[in-house]
Amino acid sequence: MLDRIALIFTIIGALNWGSIGLFQFDLVAWLFGGQDAILSRIVYTVVALAGVWCISLLFRERESEDIIGEIK
């Protein structure tokens, strides 16, 4: 469950960075009152923590690979 939540926040962050790169528009800042607003900073921090959590996904073995290995 935590993996999915982290992935959702990471996707939100990626979409926000995409809007900044393509359109020079920071959606989070626009929604929450600017980059310096406390709510925006909380969202940025949660997205960053989710990204750090998602790093662990790269180093985990997938459950389906374990099941396939047991069948063979």
N, C-alpha and C positions, 0 to 999 in steps of 0.2 A: 504493500500500500504506500509506504513512504517513497519507494522508487517511482511510482506513478506520479505522486504529488511533485516530487523533485523534477521529474521529466516535464510536467505541465508548466512549472515555473521557468524551467530552462527554455522551453519553447516560447513562452511569453517574452522572455528576455531576448531571444533570437529575433522574434518578430519586431520588437522595439528597436533593436540595433539595425534591422533591415530598413525600417522606416526612417531611421536617422541617416543611414547611408544613402538611401535612394531619394528621399524627399526632404532631408534636413528637418525632420519633424519628430520630436521626442514625445511619443504618445503618453508615456507614464507621467512626464512633467506636465503635459497638457491636462491630463485627467486629475492630477493631484495637487496642482497649484505651483508648478515650477520645480526646478531641480533642487532648490534649497529647502523646499517644504519638507517637514518631518515625515509626512505620509509617503512622499516620493522616495525619500532616503530609506524608509523602511522597506518599500517595494524593491528598490535596488539591492538592498542588503539580503532580502529573502531570495531574490533571484541569484545573487552571487553564491549564497550558501547552497542553493539547489544545484548550481553548476558544479560546485566542489563535491557535493554528494554524488552527482552523476559520473564523476571521474571514477568512482569505485565500480560503476557498472562495466567499465572497460576491462577490469581485472577479475571479474567474476566469471565462473563457468556457468553456462546456461543450463537450466534444468533439463531441457529437451535433449541436450547432448549427453547428459548423464543417463537419461532413460534409454536412449539409443545404444549407448555403450553397454548397458545392462542386458539389452535384448541380444546383442551379438555375443 
